[in-house]
Amino acid sequence: MTELEKARHVLIIEDEILVAFEVEALLAEQGFTSFDIADSPGDALALALANPPDLITADYRIVGGTGVEAVEAIQRRLGHIPVVYVTGNADQVRDGLKPVVDKPISPRHLAEACARAFAA
């Protein structure tokens, strides 16, 4: 069984609740079974510490900071966790932070990005 097949819990860092629900629904179709949604770096860190995720999805611009800041804070405390950036600001994260899925979200691109995140 691969790491992706074992993964079940996702932390979705997104300040647009409808987008967060869309990401949740698409990931549920991939077999993920539990989700937390955070809209700020502080909330993301608190949720990750309370229930460490198997996968993080993060938007670039969120309330009070960026998804990149949130991911970095979480990984400083918990170590490496696979990450997929789901953002309308892909140009802000594409140069060194991958995988990135552009909004609007393609289910196929999200599935491929998750596979790449777990392979990294």
C-alpha positions in Angstrom: 0.0 0.0 0.0 1.4 3.4 -1.0 1.6 6.5 1.2 -1.1 8.0 -0.9 -3.4 5.0 -0.3 -2.8 5.1 3.4 -3.5 8.9 3.7 -6.9 9.8 5.1 -6.8 13.2 6.8 -6.5 16.5 4.9 -5.9 20.0 6.2 -7.4 22.5 3.7 -6.0 26.0 4.0 -8.4 28.2 2.1 -10.3 31.4 3.0 -13.1 30.9 0.5 -15.4 28.4 2.1 -17.1 27.3 -1.2 -13.6 26.6 -2.7 -12.7 24.7 0.5 -15.8 22.6 0.2 -15.0 21.9 -3.5 -11.5 20.7 -2.6 -13.0 18.6 0.2 -15.5 16.9 -2.2 -12.8 16.3 -4.9 -10.4 14.8 -2.3 -13.2 12.6 -0.8 -13.7 11.2 -4.3 -10.0 10.2 -4.1 -10.5 8.3 -0.8 -9.6 10.9 1.8 -12.1 10.6 4.7 -11.5 13.4 7.2 -10.9 17.1 6.7 -10.1 20.3 8.6 -10.5 23.7 7.0 -8.5 26.7 8.1 -8.6 30.3 6.8 -5.5 31.7 8.4 -2.0 30.7 9.3 -2.7 30.6 13.0 -5.8 28.5 12.6 -4.0 26.1 10.2 -1.2 25.6 12.7 -3.6 25.0 15.6 -5.6 22.5 13.6 -2.5 20.7 12.3 -1.2 20.3 15.9 -4.5 19.0 17.2 -5.0 16.5 14.3 -1.8 16.1 12.2 -2.8 15.8 8.5 -1.6 13.3 6.0 -1.9 16.0 3.2 -2.2 19.8 3.2 -3.8 21.8 0.4 -3.1 25.5 0.6 -4.2 28.6 -1.2 -1.6 31.3 -1.6 -3.6 34.3 -0.2 -5.5 33.7 3.0 -6.7 35.7 5.9 -3.8 37.3 7.8 -1.0 35.9 5.6 -0.3 33.2 3.0 -0.7 29.5 2.7 3.1 29.3 2.2 3.6 30.8 5.7 1.1 28.4 7.2 2.7 25.4 5.6 6.2 26.4 6.7 5.0 26.9 10.3 3.3 23.5 10.3 6.3 21.7 8.8 8.7 23.4 11.3 6.6 21.7 14.1 5.5 18.4 12.5 8.1 17.7 9.8 7.5 17.0 6.2 3.8 16.6 5.1 2.9 16.4 1.5 1.5 19.7 0.2 -0.5 20.7 -2.9 -1.0 24.4 -3.5 -4.5 25.1 -4.9 -4.5 28.8 -5.9 -5.5 31.5 -8.3 -2.0 32.9 -7.7 0.0 30.0 -9.1 2.7 32.4 -10.4 3.4 33.3 -6.7 4.2 29.7 -5.8 5.1 27.8 -8.9 8.8 28.6 -8.9 9.9 26.3 -6.1 6.8 25.1 -4.4 5.2 22.2 -6.2 2.8 20.7 -7.0 0.4 23.6 -7.8 -3.1 23.4 -9.1 -4.6 26.5 -10.7 -8.1 27.6 -9.9 -10.6 26.8 -11.3 -9.8 23.3 -10.1 -9.6 20.4 -12.5 -10.3 17.2 -10.7 -7.7 15.4 -12.8 -5.0 18.0 -12.1 -5.8 17.8 -8.3 -5.5 14.0 -8.4 -2.2 14.2 -10.3 -0.8 16.8 -7.9 -1.7 14.7 -4.9 0.2 11.8 -6.4 3.2 14.0 -7.1 3.1 15.4 -3.5 3.2 11.9 -2.0 6.0 10.8 -4.4 8.2 13.7 -3.4 
